[in-house]
Amino acid sequence: MNPEDLKIMVLNYMDDGYLENIIDMFKHDEALYPLVIDMISDDRVRVRLGAAALVEELVKTNRGPLVRLIPSIAGLLDDANPTRRGDAAYLLGIIRHEAALPYLLKVRNDDNIFAREIISDAIHDITGNN
């Protein structure tokens, strides 16, 4: 299966509610981890919520690939869409790795109150400070 077809399939499965199946897929193939970026960039709420649940599960067993994704996730902190900025910050807070701090600190004064609050929460999750 080509990468684009795989991406479409995984995102559609997430939208259809197959979170457990997707978790199993990711646990068996680290090459899938970058699809998290596509998930949190998706317009479908269920896909974005599923991405957060997926990361919450994956961080428990294999945090390394998620840490390597920090720069890519952090790239969404500059997205024009405040929901994407908030979702990216939320994932960085779940990963809880100090490598995310410079990215979060750079945008901590986001002009959107909701994104700013999530960014603040993520900083707190990583540092234990506000």
Phi, psi and omega in degrees: 000134180284158186303322181293318178295321178297315179301311180300316180298311183296315179295320177294320177298319178297317179296329180278356175094019181268046183304312182301319178295320180292320176303313179299318179300313182294322179296335181260354182209097180298340179295344179279341186308320179300343177295343176301323179297316179295324180295314182282350175267352184289150180281345183276124183302318183297325178291316180294318177295321177297324178298318179296316179296322178298311180296320177303322180283316184293326182297336180289329188244333184207076185288332185309308180297329178290321177298320179294338179276352185309312180300323179290317177297315181298334177301333179282350177293344179257007181297148178295334183274118182296334177294318178295320178298315179295318179297319179297315178298319180300314179297319178297324176294324178293319182293327176052055178237137184300340178297339180279341186302313181302322179293316182291318180296326180297328185248014186298343178257036179312143182285348177263124185300322182288315177298318180300319180295318179293321177298315178299317178298320180295318177300316178297318180300325183277318187260335188084001179242164175272000000 
